[in-house]
Amino acid sequence: MPNQKTNTPNSILDVKQYIFCDSNGGLVLSDPRFVKIFKSCQKALKSFDLSFKKDVPYFKMSLARCPHCGTRHVVKYGFTKRTLVFKEIGKTNVKVQRYICKRCDKTFQTDLTSLVDKNSNFTNELKSESEHLISDYLGSLKNVCKSFKKFFGITVSHQTIENWLFVNENILEFDLGRCSGYYVFDVEWIKINGKWKYHHTLLDSISNCIVADAIYDTEDDTTEKFLRESTANKNKIAITTDLDKKYASIIPKLGFKH
């Protein structure tokens, strides 16, 4: 019986075989790392195409158009090298296609803002993970840092994570006027400009949202002030803390069960 060529069903393809890449119409020899990058990029708004050239992710515009004058009369103009940090892959060197407009002579590059913020190396998918972890660990930035290292193999400073949280509009949209009345309070040491400070954090334990956050030079004289100001005109039922004895006299005085 003569040999016949048959097509392989897509359903039995796995990460050790070939995958189709729509952006260049060809086949790319894949490994688990490439598959994860491809899936991460598919979750972003599809304003770009992704291919792999010599094992390097390469981004180009789906529809090349000048953002300055709107014309499609553009040509490729080299590329920009970037290092992006993906959630399950870590640091990855990529190339971003640059263009030059034949009408206005201005240069521009493929827009990746749906995947990663401008002037940032950490992808939006990775940043969003910090929102879930900060809730799981009740505001402990130290534990969030450890989780990034343990689960993703990525080293991120607590200051970087704090910056993500407090510039993210989704975090700040929490309606402080509708607090449940149940809170979790904690104080952590953080080092700023070589000096140790006290980081006070109050979370709503029902919604897992940060109610208030402040940094002080001392702890004893500021805890009551912080809690009083943070819970003014809000529901007051109970506050959960660690076993530090000094909270036993402060919290009941503010009208909470401890």
ZAPALO-652798 format. One record per residue: residue in one letter; x, y, z of N, C-alpha, C in turn. Coordinates in steps of 0.02 Angstrom, whole numbers, plus 50000, padded with zeros to 5 digits. Layout:
N
AXYZXYZXYZ;...
//
This chain:
258
M500434994150000500005000050000500455006250000;P500365010749952500795016649948500695021250008;N501255024650028501195029550082500815035650060;Q500405038250103500015044150088500125049350142;K500175055750121500245061150169499555062950197;T499515063750262498885065650294499005071750337;N498485075650346498515081550389498425079550462;T498815082550505498765081050576498205085250607;P497725082250641497185086150673497465090950725;N497195096950728497425101950777497335099550848;S496855095150860496685093150928497245089150962;I497715086350923498235082350955498905085950956;L498915092150934499525095950938499665097951010;D500295097751031500465100051098501065104651094;V501305106851152501815112051153502495109551127;K502575102951120503215100351096503225099851019;Q502645101350988502625100850916502585107850886;Y502305108250826502255114650792501595118050807;I501615124650809500995128450817500945133450759;F500355135050740500255139950687500315147050715;C500625151350679500695158350699500365162650646;D499795165850663499415169650614499795175650587;S500265178350627500575184650608501045183950549;N501345178050539501795177550482501595171850434;G501025168650449500765163650403501185157250400;G501665156350445502095150550442502055146350504;L502485141450509502525137150567503115139150610;V503015138850675503545140650721503675134750767;L504305132550771504475127250817504375129750888;S503925126550925503715129350988504005125551047;D504055129151104504205126051168503735129051219;P503695126451280503205129051329503265136551341;R503875139151339503975146351352503635150551298;F503715148551234503415152251179502645151951183;V502385146151201501665145351206501375150051259;K501725150551317501485154951370501515162251349;I502045164251314502085171151289501515172451240;F501395167751196500865168551145500185169351179;K500045165351230499405165651265499345172151304;S499885174451335499865180751372499705186551326;C499995186451266499875191951219499175191651189;Q498895185651183498215185051156497695188051203;K497855188251268497385191051317497345198651311;A497875201751283497875209051274497445210851213;L497265217151209496895219451151497315218251088;K497015215351037497395213250978497535219150932;S498025223150948498225228750906498905227350874;F499175221450886499825219750859499845212350842;D500335210450802500455203450785501095201150819;L501125194750834501705191850867501965186050827;S502615185950816502945180250784503605179050821;F503925173550805504565171950837505095171050783;K505615175150787506155174850739506805173550776;K507115167850760507725165750794507625165550870;D507045162750890506875161850961506775168450998;V506655173850963506525180350994505825182650975;P505395184351024504725186951008504785193550971;Y504405194250918504445200050874503735202850865;F503645209250884502995212450881502965217350823;K502415217150786502305222150734501565223950733;M501395229450701500705231850699500275227350656;S499655226050678499195222250637499025225950573;L498925232550580498785236850523499215243050532;A499765243350495500235248950502499925255450478;R499865260150524499575266650508499935271950550;C500085277650519500435282950555499985286050608;P500185286250671499765289250724499765296850721;H500205299850681500255307150676499795309950622;C499805306950562499395309650507498865304850483;G498885298650507498365293850491498455289950426;T498975291350388499065287950325499335280850335;R499215276650285499475269850286500115269250244;H500345274950219500965274950179501565275050225;V501695269350256502245268750303502675262750283;V503305262850303503755257350290504125255550354;K504375249450356504745247150415505395251050421;Y505585252350485506165256750497506555253950557;G506785247750550507165244650604506705242350660;F506995241150718506605238850775506925241250840;T506535241050893506765242850960506825236651003;K507375235951038507455230251083507185232051152;R506785227551181506515228651248506575222251288;T506575222951354506545217251398505895217551437;L505445212651424504805212451458504805206851509;V504435207851564504375202851616503665200051615;F503595193851594502945190551589502805186751653;K502175185451665501945182451727502265175651740;E502245171151692502475164351703503135162851668;I503425167751636504045166751598504625170551627;G504495176251656505035180451682505305185151628;K505935187151635506225191951589506315188751520;T506095192551468506145190151400506345195851355;N506855194851315507065199951267506615199551205;V506345205251185505905205551127506125211051080;K505855210851019505975216050970505315219150948;V505295225750946504685229450928504815233050862;Q504395231750813504485234650747504375242250748;R504835245950717504785253150708504605254650635;Y504295260450625504075262550559504255269950547;I504255271750482504325278750464503785280450413;C503465286150424502925288350380503195291750318;K502975289750259503215292650196502885299350182;R502355300950220502015307450209502295312850254;C502345311450320502565316650367503275315350394;D503585309950372504285308250391504375307050466;K503845306150503503915304750574503975297250586;T504345295550639504445288450655504005286550715;F503835280250719503435277650774503555270150777;Q503305267050829503395259850837502735256450856;T502725249950854502135246150869501895247750940;D501245249150946500955250951010500825244651051;L501165244051109501085238251153500745240051218;T500425245951222500145248151286499585243651312;S499265239751268498765234951292499095228951326;L499745228051315500115222551345500545224851403;V500865230651396501315233251447501295240851446;D501285243851505501265251151509501895254351480;K501815260351457502375264051429502905265051484;N503535264351465504105265151511504105260051568;S503795254351556503785248951606504005242551573;N504325238251612504525231651586504055226151608;F503655227451660503205222351686502535222551649;T502315216851623501695216551585501095217951630;N500555220151600499945221751638499665215551672;E499735209751640499495203551670499865202051735;L500515203351735500915202251795500715207151850;K500605213451831500415218551881499745216951913;S499285214451872498615212951899498635207351951;E499145203151946499215197651995499335200452065;S499665206252069499805209252134499165211252169;E498645213052132498005214852162497685208952197;H497735202952167497455197052199497875195052260;L498525195452254498965193352308498915198052368;I498835204552356498795209252412498165207952453;S497645205352420497035203552456497135197052495;D497465192252463497585185752496498015186552558;Y498495191152556498945191952612498775198052655;L498175200752647497925206152689498405212052691;G498655213852634499055219852628499795218952642;S500025212852654500735211752669501145211852604;L501485217352592501895217852532502475212952533;K502725211652593503285206952600503085199952575;N502485197752594502245191152573502085190952498;V501865196552472501735196952400502385196052361;C502915199352384503575198752353503805191452354;K503705188152411503915181152417503515176752369;S502875178252360502465174252315502685174952243;F502865181052222503115182052154503735177852143;K504165177552193504785173752186504645166252187;K504195164152230504055156952239503675154052179;F503145157452157502715154652106502925156452034;F503235162252025503405164551958504145165151946;G504555164451999505265165151992505485172251975;I505085177151995505215184151978505355188052042;T505895191852041506065196052099505795203052088;V505335205152132505035211752128505085214952197;S505295221152200505355224552264504665226552290;H504595227152356503955229152385503755236152363;Q504255240552351504105247252329503805247352259;T504055242952216503775242352148503055240052151;I502905235152192502225232552199501765237952227;E502015241652276501615247052305501455252352253;N501935253852210501815258652156501285256252108;W501285249752093500765246952049500085247852080;L500025246352144499375246452178499085253452182;F499505258452196499245265052210499205269552149;V499415267052091499285270852029498755267451988;N498535261552010498025257851974497335260551993;E496975263251944496325266351958495825261351985;N495895255051965495425249951989495465249052064;I496065249952092496155249352164495845255352199;L495935261152170495735267352202494985268752195;E494625264752155493915265952144493485263152201;F493785260052250493415257352307493045263052342;D492385262152354491975267252386492095267052461;L492495271852486492665271952557492055273252601;G491535276152573490935277652612490505271552625;R490675265952593490265259852601490675254252632;C491115255852678491515250752712491055246152753;S491245239852758490835234952793490825235952868;G491345239152895491405239952967491875234852998;Y492075229852959492555224852981493225226352947;Y493755227052987494395229152959494955224652983;V495505224952947496135221752967496665227152967;F497035227553023497545232753029498225229553040;D498735232353008499405229653016499915235153006;V500495234253038501045238953032501665235053010;E501995237552958502605234352934503175239252932;W503775236652937504365240852928504525241252854;I504685247152830504935248052762505525252852764;K505975251852719506585255952717506535261052661;I506575267452678506525272852630507135277352637;N507515277952583508125282052584508595280152641;G508645273652653509105271052703508845271452775;K508225273752785507955274352853507325269952859;W507255266652916506685262452928506075266652949;K505505265152917504875268652931504335263552949;Y503775266052974503215261752993502645262652942;H502485257252908501965257352857501315254852887;H500825259352898500175257652926499685256252869;T499345250652873498855248752822498205246352855;L497645248952830496985246852854496595244252794;L496345238052799495965235052745495255233452768;D494785233852721494115231352733494135223852725;S493995220052778494085212852776493555209152735;I493015212552718492495209352677492655210152603;S492835216152582492985217352511493715216352494;N494145215652546494865215052536495165221052500;C494885226952511495145233052481495495237352533;I496005240852512496365245252557495945251352573;V495825252652636495445258452658495895264452668;A496475263352698496935268852711497645265952715;D498125270352701498825268352699499245274452715;A499725273752760500145279452779500815277052806;I501315281352802501985279752826502195284852878;Y502445282452936502645286852991503355285153014;D503655289853048504325288753076504295284453139;T503735284853176503655280953237503005277153234;E502905272453282502285268453281501825270053340;D502095270353400501675270853460501235277053461;D501485282553441501105288753444500665289953383;T500715285653333500355286953271499795281853257;T499805276153290499305270953276498605273353290;E498495276253349497825278653366497605284253319;K498065288853303497915294353257497715291653189;F498095286853163497965284053098497275280553096;L497135276453146496495272853146495905277553155;R495985282553197495435287353209495265291053144;E495775293553111495655297353049495425292852992;S495675286752989495495282252935494785279552939;T494505279253000493835276453009493315281753025;A493505288053021493025293453034492455293152984;N491835293653009491235293552968491145287052928;K491395281552955491325275052923491005270152973;N490745264652947490465259452990491005256853037;K490825255753100491305253453150491025247353186;I491325241553172491115235453206491705232053239;A492215230053200492775226453229493405227453189;I493975227053224494625227353191495035221353214;T495335217853167495775212153181496505214353174;T496915212553224497625214253222498035208153241;D498695209153245499125203853271499075204053348;L499535200553381499485199853454499865205253493;D500045210653460500385216153495499925218953550;K500165219053611499755220853669499525228153668;K499895232553634499725239653636499065241153601;Y498835236653556498205237853521497595236753567;A497695232953621497135231253665496815237353697;S497215242553708496935248653740496715253753688;I496985253453628496835258453577496185257053541;I496085250853518495515249353475494845249853510;P494745247153571494095248053604493935255353617;K494435259453629494325266553641494055270053580;L494185267353520493935270253457493235267753439;G492965263153481492285260753469492245254253430;F492785250453426492795244153390492865238253437;K492605232453416492785226153449493465224153422;H493875221453466494565219753446494615212253438;
//
